[in-house]
Amino acid sequence: MTSTAAAALTLDPKSAPLPGASMRVAMRRFFDRSFRMRGRASRSEYWWWMLVNIIIVTALQVVAPLLVAGRPMGDQLTFGPFGSFVYPTVSIASWNGEMTADSTVLVSLSFIVGGWVLLTAIPGIAIAVRRLHDSNLSGGWAFLAVFPLGAFIVLGLALRSSRPEGLRFD
């Protein structure tokens, strides 16, 4: 028996990727394996998570302008680079110390977005590491995302197909 066949017999089901996972199964596996850097994740597991995360972050960023639109501050909203909304700021020198309804909504939503990012940062890194493992790459490649344009490199590497040599990460 070859070492690959022996490894396949002793494979931990939590470490094995699940090709063709549905969104529901992929999300359950994402949250069940949130802090697990070992093992592998299939392309479907990784891309379902990316889709759900993009939808949630986009929805949270679009809610603020919709809630503020039509109020005096709403016409001051502009688009910044990469299509993100730029919210009006008030300098400390000109701020009179009063919180308006608009500023309260914006502050509350920024805390919600920040909370979502904090809650999903480590699990997001973990699934990227497992996805890279499945394509027989070191998980260290996931940390390219901290550099400018590095996230695009990581996304490109996540597109690679599964490789049998990735069993070494299980």
DSSP file (Angstrom, degrees, kcal/mol; ACC not computed):
  #  RESIDUE AA STRUCTURE BP1 BP2  ACC     N-H-->O    O-->H-N    N-H-->O    O-->H-N    TCO  KAPPA ALPHA  PHI   PSI    X-CA   Y-CA   Z-CA
    1    1 A M              0   0    0      0, 0.0     2,-0.0     0, 0.0     0, 0.0   0.000 360.0 360.0 360.0 132.5    0.0    0.0    0.0
    2    2 A T     >  -     0   0    0      1,-0.1     4,-2.2     4,-0.0     5,-0.2  -0.297 360.0-112.5 -76.1 164.0    1.4    3.4   -1.0
    3    3 A S  H  > S+     0   0    0      1,-0.2     4,-2.3     2,-0.2     5,-0.1   0.842 118.0  54.5 -67.3 -31.7    1.7    6.2    1.5
    4    4 A T  H  > S+     0   0    0      2,-0.2     4,-2.1     1,-0.2    -1,-0.2   0.911 109.4  46.9 -66.9 -41.9   -1.0    8.2   -0.3
    5    5 A A  H  > S+     0   0    0      2,-0.2     4,-1.5     1,-0.2    -2,-0.2   0.890 112.8  49.7 -66.4 -38.5   -3.4    5.3   -0.1
    6    6 A A  H  X S+     0   0    0     -4,-2.2     4,-1.4     1,-0.2    -2,-0.2   0.894 110.5  50.3 -66.6 -38.5   -2.6    4.8    3.6
    7    7 A A  H  < S+     0   0    0     -4,-2.3    -2,-0.2     1,-0.2    -1,-0.2   0.883 107.5  53.8 -66.3 -36.5   -3.1    8.5    4.2
    8    8 A A  H >< S+     0   0    0     -4,-2.1     3,-0.7     1,-0.2    -1,-0.2   0.832 106.6  52.8 -66.7 -31.4   -6.5    8.4    2.4
    9    9 A L  H 3< S+     0   0    0     -4,-1.5    -1,-0.2     1,-0.2    -2,-0.2   0.824 114.3  40.9 -73.0 -30.4   -7.6    5.5    4.7
   10   10 A T  T 3< S+     0   0    0     -4,-1.4    -1,-0.2    -5,-0.1    -2,-0.2   0.186  85.0 141.2-101.3  16.8   -6.7    7.5    7.9
   11   11 A L    <   -     0   0    0     -3,-0.7    -3,-0.1     1,-0.1    -4,-0.0  -0.387  52.6-129.2 -66.1 129.3   -8.1   10.8    6.6
   12   12 A D    >>  -     0   0    0    158,-0.3     3,-1.5    -2,-0.2     4,-1.3  -0.675  11.5-140.5 -75.8 124.4   -9.9   12.9    9.2
   13   13 A P  T 34 S+     0   0    0      0, 0.0    -1,-0.1     0, 0.0    -2,-0.1   0.782 101.8  58.1 -60.9 -25.3  -13.3   13.9    7.7
   14   14 A K  T 34 S+     0   0    0      1,-0.2    26,-0.1    25,-0.0    -3,-0.0   0.740 108.4  46.2 -74.5 -21.2  -13.0   17.4    9.2
   15   15 A S  T <4 S+     0   0    0     -3,-1.5    25,-2.6    24,-0.1    -1,-0.2   0.701  93.8  93.9 -90.5 -21.8   -9.7   17.9    7.3
   16   16 A A  S  < S-     0   0    0     -4,-1.3    26,-0.1    23,-0.2     2,-0.1  -0.443  77.3-119.2 -76.8 142.6  -10.9   16.7    4.0
   17   17 A P        -     0   0    0      0, 0.0    24,-0.1     0, 0.0    -1,-0.1  -0.368  15.6-138.8 -73.0 160.4  -12.3   19.1    1.4
   18   18 A L    >   -     0   0    0     -2,-0.1     3,-1.1    22,-0.0    27,-0.2  -0.806  17.8-154.5-122.5  88.5  -15.9   18.7    0.2
   19   19 A P  T 3  S+     0   0    0      0, 0.0    23,-0.0     0, 0.0     0, 0.0  -0.329  77.9  18.3 -63.2 143.4  -16.1   19.3   -3.5
   20   20 A G  T 3  S+     0   0    0      1,-0.2     2,-0.1    -2,-0.0     0, 0.0   0.747  84.8 173.1  71.2  24.8  -19.4   20.5   -4.8
   21   21 A A    <   -     0   0    0     -3,-1.1    -1,-0.2     1,-0.1     2,-0.1  -0.384  30.1-123.2 -66.8 141.0  -20.6   21.7   -1.4
   22   22 A S     >  -     0   0    0      1,-0.1     4,-3.0    -2,-0.1     5,-0.2  -0.326  28.7-103.7 -74.7 166.9  -23.9   23.5   -1.4
   23   23 A M  H  > S+     0   0    0      1,-0.2     4,-2.6     2,-0.2     5,-0.2   0.915 121.6  50.6 -59.9 -43.1  -24.0   27.0    0.1
   24   24 A R  H  > S+     0   0    0      2,-0.2     4,-2.0     1,-0.2    -1,-0.2   0.928 114.4  42.5 -62.3 -46.1  -25.7   25.7    3.3
   25   25 A V  H  > S+     0   0    0      2,-0.2     4,-2.7     1,-0.2     5,-0.2   0.907 113.7  52.5 -67.6 -41.6  -23.2   23.0    3.8
   26   26 A A  H  X S+     0   0    0     -4,-3.0     4,-2.2     1,-0.2    -2,-0.2   0.901 110.6  47.4 -62.5 -40.7  -20.2   25.2    2.9
   27   27 A M  H  X S+     0   0    0     -4,-2.6     4,-2.3    -5,-0.2     5,-0.2   0.890 111.4  50.7 -68.8 -38.4  -21.4   27.9    5.5
   28   28 A R  H  X S+     0   0    0     -4,-2.0     4,-2.4    -5,-0.2    -2,-0.2   0.933 113.0  45.8 -63.3 -44.5  -21.9   25.2    8.2
   29   29 A R  H  X S+     0   0    0     -4,-2.7     4,-2.0     2,-0.2    -2,-0.2   0.865 109.5  56.5 -65.8 -35.4  -18.4   23.9    7.5
   30   30 A F  H  < S+     0   0    0     -4,-2.2    -2,-0.2    -5,-0.2    -1,-0.2   0.946 113.8  38.0 -60.7 -48.1  -17.0   27.4    7.5
   31   31 A F  H >< S+     0   0    0     -4,-2.3     3,-0.9     1,-0.2    -2,-0.2   0.824 115.4  53.2 -76.5 -30.3  -18.3   28.2   11.0
   32   32 A D  H 3< S+     0   0    0     -4,-2.4     3,-0.2     1,-0.2    -1,-0.2   0.838 118.9  35.7 -69.0 -32.0  -17.6   24.7   12.3
   33   33 A R  T >< S+     0   0    0     -4,-2.0     3,-1.5    -5,-0.2    -1,-0.2  -0.060  79.6 133.8-110.6  30.6  -13.9   25.0   11.2
   34   34 A S  T <  S+     0   0    0     -3,-0.9    92,-0.3     1,-0.3    -1,-0.2   0.806  79.2  28.2 -54.4 -39.4  -13.5   28.7   11.9
   35   35 A F  T 3  S+     0   0    0     -3,-0.2     2,-0.7    -4,-0.1    -1,-0.3   0.142  91.4 113.6-113.2  19.2  -10.2   28.5   13.7
   36   36 A R    <   +     0   0    0     -3,-1.5    94,-0.2     1,-0.2    -3,-0.0  -0.831  32.1 173.2 -98.2 112.5   -8.7   25.4   12.0
   37   37 A M        +     0   0    0     -2,-0.7     2,-0.2    92,-0.1    -1,-0.2   0.626  59.3  82.0 -91.5 -16.0   -5.7   26.2    9.9
   38   38 A R  S    S+     0   0    0    132,-0.1     2,-0.2     2,-0.0   132,-0.2  -0.523  78.2  32.6 -86.5 158.1   -4.9   22.5    9.2
   39   39 A G  S    S-     0   0    0    130,-1.8     2,-0.3    -2,-0.2   -23,-0.2  -0.495  84.9 -76.8  96.1-167.0   -6.7   20.5    6.6
   40   40 A R        -     0   0    0    -25,-2.6     2,-0.4    -2,-0.2    91,-0.3  -0.911  23.8-152.2-136.0 158.3   -8.1   21.6    3.2
   41   41 A A        -     0   0    0     89,-1.4    93,-0.2    -2,-0.3   -25,-0.0  -0.999  22.7-125.9-132.3 136.1  -11.1   23.4    1.8
   42   42 A S     >  -     0   0    0     -2,-0.4     4,-2.1   -26,-0.1     5,-0.2  -0.221  29.1-105.5 -74.3 168.4  -12.6   22.8   -1.7
   43   43 A R  H  > S+     0   0    0      1,-0.2     4,-3.0     2,-0.2     5,-0.3   0.906 120.9  53.3 -61.0 -40.8  -13.2   25.5   -4.2
   44   44 A S  H  > S+     0   0    0      1,-0.2     4,-2.2     2,-0.2     5,-0.2   0.902 108.0  50.0 -64.6 -39.5  -16.9   25.5   -3.5
   45   45 A E  H  > S+     0   0    0    -27,-0.2     4,-1.6     2,-0.2    -1,-0.2   0.939 115.3  43.7 -60.6 -46.3  -16.4   25.9    0.2
   46   46 A Y  H  X S+     0   0    0     -4,-2.1     4,-2.2     1,-0.2    -2,-0.2   0.938 115.9  45.0 -66.8 -48.1  -14.1   28.9   -0.3
   47   47 A W  H  X S+     0   0    0     -4,-3.0     4,-2.4     1,-0.2    -1,-0.2   0.811 108.8  55.8 -73.6 -29.8  -16.1   30.6   -3.0
   48   48 A W  H  X S+     0   0    0     -4,-2.2     4,-2.4    -5,-0.3    -1,-0.2   0.930 110.1  47.7 -63.2 -42.5  -19.5   30.2   -1.2
   49   49 A W  H  X S+     0   0    0     -4,-1.6     4,-2.8    -5,-0.2     5,-0.2   0.933 111.1  50.5 -62.1 -45.3  -17.9   31.9    1.8
   50   50 A M  H  X S+     0   0    0     -4,-2.2     4,-2.5     1,-0.2    -1,-0.2   0.910 111.3  48.8 -59.7 -42.5  -16.5   34.7   -0.4
   51   51 A L  H  X S+     0   0    0     -4,-2.4     4,-2.3     2,-0.2    -1,-0.2   0.941 113.3  45.7 -63.2 -47.9  -19.9   35.3   -2.1
   52   52 A V  H  X S+     0   0    0     -4,-2.4     4,-2.4     1,-0.2    -2,-0.2   0.913 113.9  49.4 -62.6 -42.9  -21.8   35.4    1.3
   53   53 A N  H  X S+     0   0    0     -4,-2.8     4,-2.7    -5,-0.2     5,-0.3   0.914 111.0  48.9 -63.6 -43.8  -19.2   37.7    2.8
   54   54 A I  H  X S+     0   0    0     -4,-2.5     4,-2.4    -5,-0.2     5,-0.2   0.907 111.9  49.6 -63.3 -41.6  -19.3   40.1   -0.2
   55   55 A I  H  X S+     0   0    0     -4,-2.3     4,-2.4    -5,-0.2    -2,-0.2   0.924 113.5  45.7 -63.7 -44.0  -23.1   40.2   -0.1
   56   56 A I  H  X S+     0   0    0     -4,-2.4     4,-2.5     2,-0.2    -2,-0.2   0.937 115.2  45.4 -66.9 -46.8  -23.1   41.0    3.7
   57   57 A V  H  X S+     0   0    0     -4,-2.7     4,-2.0     2,-0.2    -2,-0.2   0.914 114.9  48.3 -64.8 -42.0  -20.4   43.7    3.5
   58   58 A T  H  X S+     0   0    0     -4,-2.4     4,-1.8    -5,-0.3    -1,-0.2   0.921 111.4  50.0 -63.6 -43.4  -22.0   45.3    0.5
   59   59 A A  H  X S+     0   0    0     -4,-2.4     4,-1.7    -5,-0.2    -2,-0.2   0.913 111.1  49.3 -61.6 -42.2  -25.4   45.3    2.1
   60   60 A L  H  X S+     0   0    0     -4,-2.5     4,-0.9     1,-0.2    -1,-0.2   0.865 112.6  47.2 -66.1 -35.1  -24.0   46.8    5.2
   61   61 A Q  H  < S+     0   0    0     -4,-2.0    -1,-0.2     1,-0.2    -2,-0.2   0.757 113.1  48.4 -78.2 -23.6  -22.2   49.6    3.3
   62   62 A V  H  X S+     0   0    0     -4,-1.8     4,-1.6    -5,-0.2    -2,-0.2   0.753  99.4  67.7 -85.6 -25.3  -25.3   50.3    1.2
   63   63 A V  H  X S+     0   0    0     -4,-1.7     4,-2.4    -5,-0.2     5,-0.2   0.905  94.1  57.7 -61.6 -42.3  -27.6   50.5    4.2
   64   64 A A  H  X S+     0   0    0     -4,-0.9     4,-1.9     1,-0.2     5,-0.2   0.938 107.9  43.4 -59.1 -51.5  -26.0   53.7    5.5
   65   65 A P  H  > S+     0   0    0      0, 0.0     4,-2.1     0, 0.0    -1,-0.2   0.868 113.6  53.0 -64.3 -32.7  -26.5   55.9    2.5
   66   66 A L  H  < S+     0   0    0     -4,-1.6    -2,-0.2     2,-0.2    -3,-0.1   0.883 111.0  46.0 -68.8 -36.7  -30.1   54.6    2.0
   67   67 A L  H  < S+     0   0    0     -4,-2.4    -1,-0.2     1,-0.2    -3,-0.2   0.827 119.8  40.5 -72.0 -31.2  -30.9   55.5    5.6
   68   68 A V  H >< S+     0   0    0     -4,-1.9     3,-1.8    -5,-0.2     6,-0.6   0.696  89.6 110.9 -90.8 -20.4  -29.3   58.9    5.3
   69   69 A A  T 3< S+     0   0    0     -4,-2.1     4,-0.1     1,-0.3     6,-0.0  -0.226  78.0  26.4 -58.5 141.4  -30.6   59.7    1.8
   70   70 A G  T 3  S+     0   0    0      1,-0.4    -1,-0.3     2,-0.1    -2,-0.1   0.262 100.2 102.1  89.2 -12.4  -33.1   62.5    1.6
   71   71 A R  S X> S-     0   0    0     -3,-1.8     3,-1.1     1,-0.1     4,-0.7  -0.551  93.8 -95.5 -94.1 167.8  -31.9   64.1    4.8
   72   72 A P  T 34 S+     0   0    0      0, 0.0     3,-0.5     0, 0.0     4,-0.1   0.844 126.9  46.5 -53.6 -36.1  -29.8   67.2    4.7
   73   73 A M  T >4 S+     0   0    0      1,-0.2     3,-1.9     2,-0.1     4,-0.3   0.750  95.6  78.4 -77.3 -22.3  -26.6   65.2    5.0
   74   74 A G  G X4 S+     0   0    0     -3,-1.1     3,-1.1    -6,-0.6    -1,-0.2   0.785  86.2  56.4 -61.3 -31.2  -27.7   62.7    2.3
   75   75 A D  G 3< S+     0   0    0     -4,-0.7    -1,-0.3    -3,-0.5    -2,-0.1   0.564  98.0  64.8 -79.7  -4.6  -26.8   64.9   -0.6
   76   76 A Q  G <  S+     0   0    0     -3,-1.9    -1,-0.2    -4,-0.1     2,-0.2   0.501  74.4 112.1 -92.1  -4.5  -23.3   65.2    0.6
   77   77 A L    <   +     0   0    0     -3,-1.1     2,-0.3    -4,-0.3    10,-0.2  -0.497  45.6 178.7 -71.5 136.2  -22.5   61.5    0.1
   78   78 A T  E     -A   86   0A   0      8,-1.5     8,-3.3    -2,-0.2     2,-0.4  -0.876  30.7-105.0-132.3 165.3  -20.0   60.8   -2.7
   79   79 A F  E     -A   85   0A   0     -2,-0.3     6,-0.2     6,-0.2     3,-0.1  -0.782  34.4-164.4 -92.7 134.7  -18.3   57.8   -4.2
   80   80 A G    >   -     0   0    0      4,-4.2     3,-1.3    -2,-0.4     6,-0.1  -0.237  43.4 -48.8 -99.0-167.3  -14.7   57.3   -3.4
   81   81 A P  G >  S+     0   0    0      0, 0.0     3,-1.2     0, 0.0    -1,-0.2  -0.335 126.2  22.6 -64.0 149.9  -12.1   55.0   -5.1
   82   82 A F  G 3  S-     0   0    0      1,-0.2    -2,-0.0    -3,-0.1    -3,-0.0   0.656 129.1 -75.3  66.1  18.9  -13.2   51.5   -5.8
   83   83 A G  G <  S+     0   0    0     -3,-1.3    -1,-0.2     1,-0.2     2,-0.2   0.585  90.2 143.5  77.0   9.5  -16.9   52.5   -5.7
   84   84 A S    <   -     0   0    0     -3,-1.2    -4,-4.2     1,-0.1     2,-0.3  -0.499  54.5-106.5 -82.8 154.4  -17.1   52.8   -1.9
   85   85 A F  E     -A   79   0A   0     -6,-0.2     2,-0.6    -2,-0.2    -6,-0.2  -0.573  23.7-148.4 -79.1 140.6  -19.1   55.6   -0.3
   86   86 A V  E     -A   78   0A   0     -8,-3.3    -8,-1.5    -2,-0.3     3,-0.0  -0.956  14.6-149.5-108.6 119.6  -17.3   58.5    1.3
   87   87 A Y        -     0   0    0     -2,-0.6   -10,-0.1   -10,-0.2     2,-0.1  -0.632  24.4-102.5 -89.5 145.5  -19.2   59.9    4.3
   88   88 A P        -     0   0    0      0, 0.0     2,-0.3     0, 0.0    -1,-0.1  -0.382  38.2-150.3 -65.3 143.1  -19.0   63.6    5.1
   89   89 A T        -     0   0    0     -2,-0.1     2,-0.5    -3,-0.0    -3,-0.0  -0.813   4.9-143.9-114.3 157.1  -16.7   64.3    8.0
   90   90 A V        -     0   0    0     -2,-0.3     2,-0.1     5,-0.0     5,-0.1  -0.979  20.1-128.7-120.2 127.2  -16.9   67.0   10.6
   91   91 A S     >  -     0   0    0     -2,-0.5     4,-1.2     1,-0.1     3,-0.4  -0.401  20.0-120.8 -72.1 153.6  -13.7   68.6   11.9
   92   92 A I  T  4 S+     0   0    0      1,-0.2     3,-0.2     2,-0.2    -1,-0.1   0.854 112.2  57.5 -62.5 -34.7  -13.3   68.7   15.6
   93   93 A A  T  4 S+     0   0    0      1,-0.2    -1,-0.2     3,-0.0    -2,-0.0   0.853 113.9  36.9 -66.5 -34.2  -12.9   72.5   15.4
   94   94 A S  T  4 S+     0   0    0     -3,-0.4     2,-0.3     2,-0.0    -1,-0.2   0.541  91.3 106.4 -96.5  -6.7  -16.3   73.0   13.7
   95   95 A W     <  -     0   0    0     -4,-1.2    -5,-0.0    -3,-0.2    -3,-0.0  -0.575  55.1-158.3 -77.8 131.1  -18.2   70.2   15.6
   96   96 A N        -     0   0    0     -2,-0.3    -1,-0.1     2,-0.2     3,-0.1   0.387  43.8-107.4 -91.8   5.0  -20.7   71.7   18.1
   97   97 A G  S    S+     0   0    0      1,-0.3     2,-0.4    -5,-0.1    -2,-0.1   0.435  78.9 125.1  89.2  -1.6  -20.8   68.5   20.2
   98   98 A E        -     0   0    0      0, 0.0     2,-0.7     0, 0.0    -1,-0.3  -0.763  53.6-141.8 -96.7 137.8  -24.3   67.5   19.1
   99   99 A M        -     0   0    0     -2,-0.4     2,-0.1    -3,-0.1     0, 0.0  -0.866  19.9-157.6 -94.6 118.9  -25.0   64.0   17.7
  100  100 A T     >  -     0   0    0     -2,-0.7     4,-2.1     1,-0.1     5,-0.2  -0.432  31.9-105.6 -87.1 169.5  -27.6   64.3   14.9
  101  101 A A  H  > S+     0   0    0      1,-0.2     4,-2.2     2,-0.2     5,-0.2   0.887 121.2  53.4 -61.1 -38.4  -29.7   61.4   13.8
  102  102 A D  H  > S+     0   0    0      1,-0.2     4,-2.4     2,-0.2    -1,-0.2   0.935 109.7  45.2 -63.8 -46.8  -27.6   61.1   10.6
  103  103 A S  H  > S+     0   0    0      1,-0.2     4,-2.5     2,-0.2    -1,-0.2   0.859 111.5  53.9 -67.7 -33.3  -24.3   60.9   12.5
  104  104 A T  H  X S+     0   0    0     -4,-2.1     4,-2.5     2,-0.2    -1,-0.2   0.918 109.6  47.7 -64.9 -42.8  -25.8   58.4   14.9
  105  105 A V  H  X S+     0   0    0     -4,-2.2     4,-2.6     2,-0.2     5,-0.2   0.933 113.7  47.4 -62.7 -46.0  -26.9   56.1   12.1
  106  106 A L  H  X S+     0   0    0     -4,-2.4     4,-2.0     1,-0.2    -2,-0.2   0.902 113.4  47.2 -64.7 -41.4  -23.5   56.4   10.4
  107  107 A V  H  X S+     0   0    0     -4,-2.5     4,-1.8     2,-0.2    -1,-0.2   0.923 112.9  49.6 -65.7 -43.6  -21.6   55.7   13.6
  108  108 A S  H  X S+     0   0    0     -4,-2.5     4,-1.8     1,-0.2    -2,-0.2   0.921 112.5  46.9 -61.3 -44.8  -23.9   52.7   14.4
  109  109 A L  H  X S+     0   0    0     -4,-2.6     4,-2.6     1,-0.2    -1,-0.2   0.846 108.3  55.0 -68.9 -32.7  -23.5   51.2   11.0
  110  110 A S  H  X S+     0   0    0     -4,-2.0     4,-2.5    -5,-0.2    -1,-0.2   0.873 108.0  50.2 -68.1 -33.6  -19.7   51.6   11.0
  111  111 A F  H  X S+     0   0    0     -4,-1.8     4,-2.5     2,-0.2    -2,-0.2   0.878 110.4  50.2 -67.3 -37.0  -19.6   49.7   14.3
  112  112 A I  H  X S+     0   0    0     -4,-1.8     4,-2.4     2,-0.2    -2,-0.2   0.939 112.9  45.1 -66.0 -46.5  -21.7   46.9   12.7
  113  113 A V  H  X S+     0   0    0     -4,-2.6     4,-2.3     1,-0.2    -2,-0.2   0.933 114.7  48.9 -62.6 -45.0  -19.4   46.7    9.7
  114  114 A G  H  X S+     0   0    0     -4,-2.5     4,-2.5     1,-0.2    -2,-0.2   0.887 110.4  51.4 -61.5 -39.5  -16.4   46.8   12.0
  115  115 A G  H  X S+     0   0    0     -4,-2.5     4,-2.6     2,-0.2    -1,-0.2   0.908 109.4  49.8 -63.2 -42.2  -17.9   44.1   14.2
  116  116 A W  H  X S+     0   0    0     -4,-2.4     4,-1.8     2,-0.2    -2,-0.2   0.921 111.5  48.9 -62.5 -43.4  -18.5   41.9   11.2
  117  117 A V  H  X S+     0   0    0     -4,-2.3     4,-1.0     1,-0.2    -2,-0.2   0.920 113.0  47.2 -63.7 -43.4  -15.0   42.3    9.9
  118  118 A L  H  X S+     0   0    0     -4,-2.5     4,-0.5     1,-0.2     3,-0.3   0.893 112.6  49.5 -65.3 -39.2  -13.5   41.5   13.4
  119  119 A L  H  < S+     0   0    0     -4,-2.6    -1,-0.2     1,-0.2    -2,-0.2   0.805 120.2  34.9 -70.0 -28.4  -15.7   38.4   13.8
  120  120 A T  H  X S+     0   0    0     -4,-1.8     4,-2.0    -5,-0.2    -1,-0.2   0.416  91.9  90.4-109.0   1.8  -14.9   37.0   10.4
  121  121 A A  H  X S+     0   0    0     -4,-1.0     4,-2.2    -3,-0.3     5,-0.2   0.968  93.7  38.3 -64.5 -54.1  -11.2   38.0    9.9
  122  122 A I  H  X S+     0   0    0     -4,-0.5     4,-2.7     1,-0.2    -1,-0.2   0.934 118.1  48.4 -67.3 -46.0   -9.6   34.9   11.5
  123  123 A P  H  > S+     0   0    0      0, 0.0     4,-2.3     0, 0.0    -1,-0.2   0.877 111.4  52.7 -60.7 -33.8  -12.1   32.4   10.0
  124  124 A G  H  X S+     0   0    0     -4,-2.0     4,-1.6     2,-0.2    -2,-0.2   0.901 110.9  45.6 -66.4 -40.4  -11.7   34.1    6.6
  125  125 A I  H  X S+     0   0    0     -4,-2.2     4,-2.5     2,-0.2    -1,-0.2   0.903 111.1  54.6 -65.6 -40.8   -7.9   33.7    6.9
  126  126 A A  H  X S+     0   0    0     -4,-2.7     4,-2.5   -92,-0.3    -2,-0.2   0.912 108.5  46.4 -61.9 -43.7   -8.4   30.1    8.0
  127  127 A I  H  X S+     0   0    0     -4,-2.3     4,-2.2     1,-0.2    -1,-0.2   0.854 111.5  52.5 -70.2 -31.3  -10.5   29.1    5.0
  128  128 A A  H  X S+     0   0    0     -4,-1.6     4,-2.2     2,-0.2    -2,-0.2   0.911 110.0  48.8 -66.3 -40.9   -8.0   30.8    2.7
  129  129 A V  H  X S+     0   0    0     -4,-2.5     4,-2.2     1,-0.2    -2,-0.2   0.932 112.7  47.3 -62.7 -45.9   -5.2   28.8    4.2
  130  130 A R  H  X S+     0   0    0     -4,-2.5     4,-1.8     1,-0.2   -89,-1.4   0.871 110.5  52.7 -64.8 -35.6   -7.2   25.6    3.9
  131  131 A R  H  X S+     0   0    0     -4,-2.2     4,-1.1   -91,-0.3    -1,-0.2   0.905 109.7  48.4 -65.9 -40.7   -8.0   26.4    0.3
  132  132 A L  H  <>S+     0   0    0     -4,-2.2     5,-2.6     1,-0.2     3,-0.3   0.876 108.1  55.1 -66.2 -37.0   -4.3   27.0   -0.5
  133  133 A H  H ><5S+     0   0    0     -4,-2.2     3,-2.0     1,-0.2    -1,-0.2   0.898 102.6  56.7 -60.1 -40.1   -3.5   23.7    1.2
  134  134 A D  H 3<5S+     0   0    0     -4,-1.8    29,-2.5     1,-0.3    32,-0.3   0.810 106.7  48.7 -64.5 -28.8   -6.0   21.9   -1.1
  135  135 A S  T 3<5S-     0   0    0     -4,-1.1    -1,-0.3    -3,-0.3    -2,-0.2   0.181 124.9-105.7 -95.4  18.5   -4.1   23.2   -4.1
  136  136 A N  T < 5S+     0   0    0     -3,-2.0     2,-0.3     1,-0.2    -3,-0.2   0.850  79.0 127.7  64.0  40.4   -0.8   22.0   -2.6
  137  137 A L      < -     0   0    0     -5,-2.6    -1,-0.2    -8,-0.1    -2,-0.1  -0.901  66.0 -99.2-119.9 154.1    0.5   25.5   -1.5
  138  138 A S    >   -     0   0    0     -2,-0.3     3,-1.5     1,-0.1     4,-0.2  -0.429  26.6-127.2 -67.5 144.7    1.7   26.6    1.8
  139  139 A G  G >  S+     0   0    0      1,-0.3     3,-1.8     2,-0.2     4,-0.3   0.661 100.1  82.6 -67.0 -15.7   -0.9   28.6    3.9
  140  140 A G  G >  S+     0   0    0      1,-0.3     3,-1.4     2,-0.2    -1,-0.3   0.749  75.1  72.6 -60.8 -23.8    1.7   31.3    4.3
  141  141 A W  G X  S+     0   0    0     -3,-1.5     3,-1.8     1,-0.3    -1,-0.3   0.779  82.7  71.1 -61.1 -25.7    0.6   32.6    0.8
  142  142 A A  G X  S+     0   0    0     -3,-1.8     3,-1.4     1,-0.3    -1,-0.3   0.774  85.1  66.8 -63.3 -25.5   -2.6   33.8    2.4
  143  143 A F  G X  S+     0   0    0     -3,-1.4     3,-1.1    -4,-0.3    -1,-0.3   0.459  75.6  84.6 -80.7   1.7   -0.8   36.6    4.2
  144  144 A L  G X  S+     0   0    0     -3,-1.8     3,-2.1     1,-0.2    -1,-0.3   0.741  73.1  79.1 -64.6 -22.0    0.0   38.3    0.9
  145  145 A A  G <  S+     0   0    0     -3,-1.4     6,-0.4     5,-0.3    -1,-0.2   0.666  78.6  67.0 -63.9 -15.9   -3.4   39.8    1.3
  146  146 A V  G <  S+     0   0    0     -3,-1.1    -1,-0.3     4,-0.1    -2,-0.1   0.637  92.1  75.4 -79.4 -12.0   -2.0   42.4    3.8
  147  147 A F  S X> S-     0   0    0     -3,-2.1     3,-2.1    -4,-0.1     4,-0.6  -0.659 102.9 -84.0 -96.5 154.3    0.0   44.0    1.0
  148  148 A P  T 34 S+     0   0    0      0, 0.0    -1,-0.1     0, 0.0    -2,-0.1  -0.348 116.2   1.1 -56.8 133.0   -1.5   46.2   -1.7
  149  149 A L  T 3> S+     0   0    0     -4,-0.1     4,-1.0     1,-0.1     3,-0.4   0.391 100.6 114.0  66.3  -0.7   -2.9   44.1   -4.5
  150  150 A G  H <>  +     0   0    0     -3,-2.1     4,-2.3    -6,-0.3    -5,-0.3   0.824  66.3  63.3 -66.8 -30.7   -1.9   40.9   -2.6
  151  151 A A  H  X S+     0   0    0     -4,-0.6     4,-2.5    -6,-0.4    -1,-0.2   0.865  99.9  53.7 -61.9 -34.8   -5.5   40.0   -2.0
  152  152 A F  H  > S+     0   0    0     -3,-0.4     4,-2.1     2,-0.2    -1,-0.2   0.857 106.9  51.2 -68.3 -34.2   -5.9   39.6   -5.8
  153  153 A I  H  X S+     0   0    0     -4,-1.0     4,-2.5     2,-0.2    -2,-0.2   0.927 110.5  48.7 -65.8 -44.9   -2.9   37.2   -5.9
  154  154 A V  H  X S+     0   0    0     -4,-2.3     4,-2.1     1,-0.2    -2,-0.2   0.914 110.7  50.7 -61.9 -43.0   -4.5   35.1   -3.1
  155  155 A L  H  X S+     0   0    0     -4,-2.5     4,-0.6     1,-0.2    -1,-0.2   0.894 110.4  50.2 -61.5 -39.4   -7.8   35.1   -5.0
  156  156 A G  H >< S+     0   0    0     -4,-2.1     3,-0.8     1,-0.2     4,-0.3   0.901 110.3  49.0 -65.0 -40.7   -6.0   33.9   -8.1
  157  157 A L  H >< S+     0   0    0     -4,-2.5     3,-1.2     1,-0.2    -1,-0.2   0.832 104.2  60.4 -67.1 -31.4   -4.2   31.2   -6.1
  158  158 A A  H 3< S+     0   0    0     -4,-2.1    -1,-0.2     1,-0.3    -2,-0.2   0.684  94.2  65.8 -70.0 -16.5   -7.6   30.1   -4.7
  159  159 A L  T << S+     0   0    0     -3,-0.8    -1,-0.3    -4,-0.6    -2,-0.2   0.678  77.4 110.2 -76.7 -17.1   -8.8   29.4   -8.2
  160  160 A R  S <  S-     0   0    0     -3,-1.2     3,-0.1    -4,-0.3     2,-0.0  -0.206  74.8-110.0 -59.5 149.4   -6.3   26.6   -8.7
  161  161 A S        -     0   0    0      1,-0.1    -1,-0.1   -26,-0.1     2,-0.1  -0.309  41.3 -83.4 -76.6 164.5   -7.7   23.1   -8.8
  162  162 A S        -     0   0    0    -27,-0.1   -27,-0.2    -2,-0.0    -1,-0.1  -0.378  43.1-154.5 -66.2 144.8   -7.3   20.5   -6.1
  163  163 A R    >   -     0   0    0    -29,-2.5     3,-1.9   -30,-0.1   -27,-0.2  -0.973  19.2-135.4-123.5 137.6   -4.1   18.6   -6.2
  164  164 A P  G >  S+     0   0    0      0, 0.0     3,-1.7     0, 0.0     4,-0.1   0.798 104.1  68.0 -61.8 -26.6   -3.6   15.1   -4.7
  165  165 A E  G >  S+     0   0    0      1,-0.3     3,-1.6     2,-0.1     4,-0.1   0.696  79.9  80.6 -65.9 -16.5   -0.3   16.2   -3.2
  166  166 A G  G X   +     0   0    0     -3,-1.9     3,-1.9   -32,-0.3    -1,-0.3   0.593  66.9  87.2 -66.1  -9.9   -2.4   18.5   -0.9
  167  167 A L  G X  S+     0   0    0     -3,-1.7     3,-2.0     1,-0.3    -1,-0.3   0.768  71.1  75.3 -59.0 -24.0   -3.0   15.4    1.3
  168  168 A R  G <  S+     0   0    0     -3,-1.6    -1,-0.3     1,-0.3    -2,-0.1   0.719  89.0  58.1 -63.5 -18.2    0.2   16.3    3.1
  169  169 A F  G <         0   0    0     -3,-1.9  -130,-1.8     1,-0.2    -1,-0.3   0.478 360.0 360.0 -89.6  -2.7   -1.6   19.1    4.9
  170  170 A D    <         0   0    0     -3,-2.0  -158,-0.3    -4,-0.2    -1,-0.2   0.461 360.0 360.0 -84.4 360.0   -4.3   16.8    6.4
